[in-house]
Amino acid sequence: MSYHAGMRLLLVEDDARIARFVAKGLREQAYAVDVATTGDDALYQAAINAYDIVILDVMIPGRNGFEVCRELRKSGQRMPILMLTARDAVEDRISGLDHGADDYLTKPFEFRELLARLRALLRRSGELRPAKINVADLVLDTSAQSVSRAGRSVTLTAKEYALLEFLARNAGRVVGRAEIAEHVWDESFDPFSNLIEVYVNRVRGKIDADPAKPLLHTRRGAGYVLGSTADSPASDSADENTGSRARAKTSVPARKSHG
């Protein structure tokens, strides 16, 4: 099973090299990743953003990882916390768990093990993803991150796939821009850009090759809904499809965004 697409993660790590490596790997796995380098920055970001999971280094400037973990739990935040440390002392592991951490990983570590720990934490927190998601004749294999429609393979980038899986997990329900931005993009997303519209249009162009059977619909002024016409709220797919394609060719995001 897959547990990650549409997941927003906070990585708290002051070593720039490690942070770049881990963030890059996680984004390639379709996580949306925000990075904090100090304890205060981590607490600030956790206060203004909703995270599905936190990777927290112990040795960070200012308030250390133990203190940050304690403050997050005191504030009532229950997202899983995976602590990282270069120290392998039993006392450190016990201290991290006592402060509210859910798991502990010692540096240096294999990236595959980090992914496995994250999957285990998400299983425990109830964030299971089905192995396959079917919406009409659209099939998403969440383990392989592959997509097909009516038996035809559909090639998507990691961000396109993350967007489509998020919509598929909410099939039949109108999903607004703010909700998409919160779960599929990270803090670098510019809310004034039309990046979501561009990506929706890209995904629509790939999965709705047969215009007679559209699955991705636009609900003007509300958001987007994935589903057959019979199952979906009234939408403006045709108008949006025409207008968005024109914008997608000429639009440049206001600032750089991961994806």
N, C-alpha and C positions, 0 to 999 in steps of 0.2 A: 504493500500500500504506500501511497504518497501522502505527505502531511504538510506540504510547504507552500504550494502556490496560493497567492493571496495572503501570505503571512508577512507582517511587518515586524522587524527585529531591531533591537538596539544593541550595538556592539560597543562596549566600553573598554577601550584599550589605548594606552598612551604611546606605545611603540608604533611609530608610523609604518614601519615595514610590515609588521605583523598585521596591523589594522588593514592595510591595503590588500595584503594577500588573502586574509579571511573574508573581507567584504567582497572582493572580486569573485572568490569562489562561491560565496553564498548568493550573490546576484546571478551568477550563472545557473544556480539551482532555483531561480525564480523567486527568491526572497527579496523583499524591499528592505534595504539596510540603511539605518542611520548610525553614525559614528560619533561617540563622545570620547574626549581624551582626559577629562578630569571628573572627580566625584560630583562636584557642583553642577557641571554641565550635564552629567547623566541624570541627576535628580530634576533639573530644569526640563530636559527633553521628555522625561517620563511624566512630568506634570502636565505638559501641553499636548502630548501625543499618546495615542492608544497603541500599545505594543502587545504582540502575541507571545513574545519570549525575549529574554535579556541574556546576553553573554557578557559577563562582568569580570574583568581582571581585578585581582586583589591589590596589586601594587600600582596604584594610580595616584597622581598628584592631588593634594587637598585631602578631602575625606576619602579614606581607602575603601576598597571593595566591601569589606565587612560592614562599615558604617553606612555605605550606600544601600546595601542589601537590607540592613535593619530599618533605615528610613523608608524604603519602598514598602516594606511590610507594615510599618507603623501607619503609613498613609492609606493602607487598605488595598494596595495593589497586589493582585494574586497571580499575575502572569508567572510562568516558570522562569527560574533564574539558574543559569549554568555559570559557575564560577571557574575562572582560570587562574592558575598560579604557577610560578616557577619553583615554589616550595612544596616539598613532598612530605612534610612532617604531618604525622597523624593529628597533632593538635590543631594545625591549620585547617585540615579538612573538617574536623569536628567543629571548630569555631565557625566556619562558613555555614555548615548545616544548621548550627544552633542559631545563627543570625537570620535564617530563613531561606537559605539557598536550597535548591532542589537536587542539584548534582554538582560534581566537582571534576575538573579535568586538569591534569598537571602538564605544564610545558616541559619540553617540546612535545607536541602531539601530532598525530596523523590527521589530516583534514577529513578523511573518511570516518575516523572515530568521532570527530566533532559532529559530523552530519548524523551519525548513528545516535549519539547522545541527544541531539535535538529531536530526532524522530521519537525516541523513547519518551522524552519529556512531553512532547505534544500528544503522544498516545495516552499518557497518564492524565493530561489535562482535558481529555475528551475531544481533542481536535483531530479526530480520525477523518481521513478522506477515503471515500470508496475507491476501490481499485479501478473501476470504470464508471464514467458518467455518460448517460445517454440522454440526448435531447432530440426527439424525433429520430432522424437518421444520422445525426451527428454523434460520434463516439469519441470520448477523451479517455485515453489510457494514462492514468495519473502516475503510474510507476515509470513508464517510459517517456512521459510527457509528449506523447504522440497523439495526433488527431486525424480522424478520417470522417468523410461524409459520403454516405451512400456507397461505401466501399472504396472511395477515392482518397488517397493519402493527401493530407493538407500540411504543408510546411510552414511552421511559424517560428519566429524568434522567441527567445526566452520571455521577453516582456509581453509579446503578443499572446503567448501561451498563458502566462499568468493572468492577463486580463480575461481571456476567454474562459479559463477555468473558474475564475471568480464569478463571471456571469453565469456559467453553467451550474455552479453550486447554488445560485440564486435564480434558477430558471423559472420563468413565469412571473417573476416579481420585478417591478421597475426599480432599477438601481441608479441613484443619482451620482453626479460628478464627485461630490464630496466624499461619498462612501467609497467610490473607486479609488480616488486619490489616497484615502487613508489606508487602504488595504493593499494596493498594487504598486504605489509609488512611495518614495522616501521623502525626507525633509527638503531635498533639493528641488522638488516639484514646485513650479511656479503656478499658483492658482489662476493667474491672469493669462496664461498661455492657452493655446488650443491643442495641447499635446494629447489629451484624452480623446478629443474628437478625431485627431489624426490617426491614433492607434485603433479606435473603434472602426474607422473607415478602412484601415488596412485589413483588420480581421474580417470585416464584412465582405471585402473584396475577395478574400480567400475562401471563406466558408459558404458564401452565397453566390457561387459561380452560376447557379441556375436562378435567374431573377424571378422565375415563376414560383419558387418555393423559398422565400426568404425566411431566415431564422432570427437574424439580429435586427431588432426594430428600435426606432427612436421615438420616445414619448416626449414631444416638444415641451420644453420648460420643466421637465421632470427627470429625464434620464434615459436609460436604455433597458431593454428587456430581451432576453433570449428565449425563444420558443416558437412553435408554429403559430400561424396567424390565428387559429381557432383558440389557442391557449393564451395568447398574449393580449394585453390591453390595447386599445386603439392606439395606433402609432402613425408616425409621419416618415416611414422609412424611405420612401421614394424621394421626397423632397430633400431629406437630410443626406441621402446617398449622393444626390447630384451636387448639392451645395458643398458638402464636406470634401468631396473629391477635388473640387476646384480649390478649396482652401488648403487641402493637404499638399498640393503641388507648389504652393507659393508661401506657406507659412513657415516661420522659423521660431522655435520656442524662445521665450524672453530670456531664459538663461539655461545653462546646461543642465540636463537631467539624466539620471541613470536610466538606461533603457534604450 
